[in-house]
Amino acid sequence: MLAMIVSGPARAAALSDAEATFLDQLVTASGVLEQRCDGYEVDGAGGVQLGARLLGSPEAAMAMIDAYAAAIKARDGESYDPGKFRPEVSDAAAKTFRRVRTDLVRDPKRACADYGDAGVDRGLLRRY
C-alpha cells in the first residue's frame, strides 16, 4: 500500500554493490576523459569486459553503460531513450562525477595520474 503512495523517483531501485562499483569506475574514467587528461583514451572493449566480470554478462555491462549514457543526455537536455534511463544511475553518477571533477580541478596533475592510472589498471582506459 505504501509503495502506491510513494512517488516514482522515490521508488527507484537501489544499485547493487556490483552495479555501484562498475558505475563509480565508469564515471571516474569518463571524468578523466572529460578533463582531457593527457595520455589517456577510452578502452571500450576493456570497459565491457570489466563490467561483464562485475555484473555477470556483457549484456549487463552494456545496460549499465547505456543507462549512464542516458543519464548524461538527460542532464545535458538531449534526447535519450527513456527505457534506458535509470534515476538511481543518474543520481549516483552525478555524485561521483562531482567528486572526481572537484579533484581534477583542484589538482589536475595528481588527479589525472591517479584516476587515469586506476582506469588503465581496471581496463576502462588505455595509455596513448
SEKE-476880 format. One record per residue (C-alpha): residue number from 1; residue in three letters; x, y, z. Coordinates in steps of 0.001 Angstrom, whole numbers, plus 500000, padded with zeros to 6 digits. Example, Ala and Ser with C-alpha at 12.3 -4.5 7.8 and 13.67 -1.06 7.14 Angstrom:
BEGIN
lolo=1; mivo=ALA; east=512300; north=495500; up=507800 $
lolo=2; mivo=SER; east=513670; north=498940; up=507140 $
***
This chain:
BEGIN
lolo=1; mivo=MET; east=500000; north=500000; up=500000 $
lolo=2; mivo=LEU; east=502789; north=502429; up=500918 $
lolo=3; mivo=ALA; east=504520; north=501729; up=497599 $
lolo=4; mivo=MET; east=501472; north=503045; up=495790 $
lolo=5; mivo=ILE; east=501714; north=506354; up=497664 $
lolo=6; mivo=VAL; east=505432; north=506889; up=497164 $
lolo=7; mivo=SER; east=506364; north=508864; up=494055 $
lolo=8; mivo=GLY; east=508122; north=507275; up=491069 $
lolo=9; mivo=PRO; east=511630; north=508658; up=491694 $
lolo=10; mivo=ALA; east=511485; north=507624; up=495335 $
lolo=11; mivo=ARG; east=510692; north=504072; up=494229 $
lolo=12; mivo=ALA; east=513817; north=503878; up=492081 $
lolo=13; mivo=ALA; east=515633; north=500627; up=492590 $
lolo=14; mivo=ALA; east=518853; north=500739; up=494529 $
lolo=15; mivo=LEU; east=522023; north=499840; up=492705 $
lolo=16; mivo=SER; east=523560; north=496504; up=493602 $
lolo=17; mivo=ASP; east=527085; north=496634; up=495015 $
lolo=18; mivo=ALA; east=528464; north=495382; up=491694 $
lolo=19; mivo=GLU; east=526487; north=497987; up=489734 $
lolo=20; mivo=ALA; east=527627; north=500764; up=492073 $
lolo=21; mivo=THR; east=531251; north=499664; up=491754 $
lolo=22; mivo=PHE; east=531144; north=499474; up=487962 $
lolo=23; mivo=LEU; east=529317; north=502791; up=487674 $
lolo=24; mivo=ASP; east=531796; north=504500; up=490005 $
lolo=25; mivo=GLN; east=534700; north=503232; up=487905 $
lolo=26; mivo=LEU; east=532947; north=504145; up=484649 $
lolo=27; mivo=VAL; east=532153; north=507677; up=485812 $
lolo=28; mivo=THR; east=535675; north=508174; up=487156 $
lolo=29; mivo=ALA; east=537189; north=507152; up=483811 $
lolo=30; mivo=SER; east=534816; north=509443; up=481948 $
lolo=31; mivo=GLY; east=535879; north=512294; up=484234 $
lolo=32; mivo=VAL; east=539495; north=511717; up=483188 $
lolo=33; mivo=LEU; east=538457; north=511889; up=479545 $
lolo=34; mivo=GLU; east=536188; north=514907; up=480059 $
lolo=35; mivo=GLN; east=539028; north=516756; up=481781 $
lolo=36; mivo=ARG; east=541243; north=515863; up=478799 $
lolo=37; mivo=CYS; east=543973; north=514352; up=480924 $
lolo=38; mivo=ASP; east=546997; north=513834; up=478692 $
lolo=39; mivo=GLY; east=547858; north=510300; up=477686 $
lolo=40; mivo=TYR; east=544539; north=508511; up=478256 $
lolo=41; mivo=GLU; east=541806; north=507322; up=475912 $
lolo=42; mivo=VAL; east=538779; north=505076; up=476277 $
lolo=43; mivo=ASP; east=539186; north=501311; up=476079 $
lolo=44; mivo=GLY; east=535658; north=500303; up=475106 $
lolo=45; mivo=ALA; east=536291; north=496569; up=474941 $
lolo=46; mivo=GLY; east=538096; north=496669; up=478280 $
lolo=47; mivo=GLY; east=535182; north=498529; up=479847 $
lolo=48; mivo=VAL; east=532679; north=495943; up=478685 $
lolo=49; mivo=GLN; east=534955; north=493142; up=479911 $
lolo=50; mivo=LEU; east=535267; north=494766; up=483336 $
lolo=51; mivo=GLY; east=531514; north=495255; up=483514 $
lolo=52; mivo=ALA; east=530899; north=491666; up=482465 $
lolo=53; mivo=ARG; east=533198; north=490411; up=485232 $
lolo=54; mivo=LEU; east=531477; north=492585; up=487829 $
lolo=55; mivo=LEU; east=527882; north=492246; up=486624 $
lolo=56; mivo=GLY; east=527877; north=488737; up=485213 $
lolo=57; mivo=SER; east=527493; north=489322; up=481478 $
lolo=58; mivo=PRO; east=528432; north=491662; up=478628 $
lolo=59; mivo=GLU; east=524721; north=492467; up=478258 $
lolo=60; mivo=ALA; east=524528; north=493664; up=481863 $
lolo=61; mivo=ALA; east=527664; north=495753; up=481318 $
lolo=62; mivo=MET; east=526199; north=497339; up=478193 $
lolo=63; mivo=ALA; east=522931; north=498015; up=480001 $
lolo=64; mivo=MET; east=524819; north=499959; up=482689 $
lolo=65; mivo=ILE; east=526845; north=501819; up=480066 $
lolo=66; mivo=ASP; east=523608; north=502664; up=478228 $
lolo=67; mivo=ALA; east=521967; north=503821; up=481479 $
lolo=68; mivo=TYR; east=524945; north=506091; up=482174 $
lolo=69; mivo=ALA; east=524801; north=507462; up=478620 $
lolo=70; mivo=ALA; east=521074; north=508160; up=479033 $
lolo=71; mivo=ALA; east=521783; north=509954; up=482330 $
lolo=72; mivo=ILE; east=524371; north=512175; up=480631 $
lolo=73; mivo=LYS; east=521993; north=513001; up=477786 $
lolo=74; mivo=ALA; east=519146; north=513739; up=480198 $
lolo=75; mivo=ARG; east=521361; north=516028; up=482260 $
lolo=76; mivo=ASP; east=522514; north=517843; up=479122 $
lolo=77; mivo=GLY; east=518951; north=518250; up=477844 $
lolo=78; mivo=GLU; east=519495; north=515975; up=474854 $
lolo=79; mivo=SER; east=517051; north=513336; up=473685 $
lolo=80; mivo=TYR; east=517617; north=509882; up=475163 $
lolo=81; mivo=ASP; east=515930; north=506510; up=475281 $
lolo=82; mivo=PRO; east=513682; north=506668; up=478367 $
lolo=83; mivo=GLY; east=513726; north=502878; up=478530 $
lolo=84; mivo=LYS; east=517443; north=503009; up=479302 $
lolo=85; mivo=PHE; east=517250; north=505839; up=481844 $
lolo=86; mivo=ARG; east=517510; north=504781; up=485479 $
lolo=87; mivo=PRO; east=517171; north=507527; up=488101 $
lolo=88; mivo=GLU; east=519399; north=505678; up=490560 $
lolo=89; mivo=VAL; east=522173; north=505555; up=487943 $
lolo=90; mivo=SER; east=521768; north=509255; up=487234 $
lolo=91; mivo=ASP; east=521895; north=510167; up=490931 $
lolo=92; mivo=ALA; east=524918; north=508005; up=491735 $
lolo=93; mivo=ALA; east=526776; north=509122; up=488610 $
lolo=94; mivo=ALA; east=526204; north=512802; up=489437 $
lolo=95; mivo=LYS; east=527647; north=512354; up=492936 $
lolo=96; mivo=THR; east=530704; north=510502; up=491688 $
lolo=97; mivo=PHE; east=531256; north=512938; up=488824 $
lolo=98; mivo=ARG; east=531143; north=515949; up=491173 $
lolo=99; mivo=ARG; east=533708; north=514335; up=493485 $
lolo=100; mivo=VAL; east=536052; north=513350; up=490652 $
lolo=101; mivo=ARG; east=535700; north=516666; up=488839 $
lolo=102; mivo=THR; east=536475; north=518570; up=492043 $
lolo=103; mivo=ASP; east=539687; north=516571; up=492473 $
lolo=104; mivo=LEU; east=540605; north=517054; up=488809 $
lolo=105; mivo=VAL; east=540120; north=520821; up=489051 $
lolo=106; mivo=ARG; east=541912; north=521232; up=492405 $
lolo=107; mivo=ASP; east=544999; north=519224; up=491487 $
lolo=108; mivo=PRO; east=544807; north=518211; up=487818 $
lolo=109; mivo=LYS; east=548276; north=516704; up=487550 $
lolo=110; mivo=ARG; east=547920; north=514411; up=490561 $
lolo=111; mivo=ALA; east=544261; north=513560; up=489969 $
lolo=112; mivo=CYS; east=544767; north=512846; up=486257 $
lolo=113; mivo=ALA; east=547605; north=510479; up=487101 $
lolo=114; mivo=ASP; east=545768; north=508784; up=489980 $
lolo=115; mivo=TYR; east=542403; north=508404; up=488287 $
lolo=116; mivo=GLY; east=543884; north=507777; up=484845 $
lolo=117; mivo=ASP; east=546217; north=505046; up=486056 $
lolo=118; mivo=ALA; east=543379; north=503436; up=488024 $
lolo=119; mivo=GLY; east=541266; north=503459; up=484845 $
lolo=120; mivo=VAL; east=544103; north=501792; up=482935 $
lolo=121; mivo=ASP; east=544556; north=499177; up=485670 $
lolo=122; mivo=ARG; east=540835; north=498354; up=485537 $
lolo=123; mivo=GLY; east=540748; north=498239; up=481737 $
lolo=124; mivo=LEU; east=538457; north=501238; up=481182 $
lolo=125; mivo=LEU; east=541225; north=503438; up=479802 $
lolo=126; mivo=ARG; east=544430; north=502882; up=477894 $
lolo=127; mivo=ARG; east=547516; north=504993; up=477522 $
lolo=128; mivo=TYR; east=548500; north=506526; up=474233 $
***
